[in-house]
């Protein structure tokens, strides 16, 4: 394995992490903005108001996108193992 192969494997790993975490992070950002707007408009500064809805939404998004996440990780693992098998 040379440097180009290692860099390609790392690039693929980072891209997989970004694709897999994207839906959950995006949902948390949208809920956070909505809650921040609600807190600014009503001047309610309750700390649990920010955490509980985000946790529930992230959990729901992870449940919905679990098959997508699993398939992306499976594809990356298959590619990594095939490179190891073929000697890069």
Secondary structure as the mmCIF struct_conf table of DSSP 4:
data_model
#
loop_
_struct_conf.conf_type_id
_struct_conf.id
_struct_conf.beg_label_comp_id
_struct_conf.beg_label_asym_id
_struct_conf.beg_label_seq_id
_struct_conf.end_label_comp_id
_struct_conf.end_label_asym_id
_struct_conf.end_label_seq_id
HELX_RH_AL_P HELX_RH_AL_P1 UNK A 3 UNK A 42
BEND BEND1 UNK A 47 UNK A 47
HELX_RH_AL_P HELX_RH_AL_P2 UNK A 48 UNK A 64
TURN_TY1_P TURN_TY1_P1 UNK A 65 UNK A 65
HELX_RH_AL_P HELX_RH_AL_P3 UNK A 66 UNK A 86
TURN_TY1_P TURN_TY1_P2 UNK A 87 UNK A 87
#
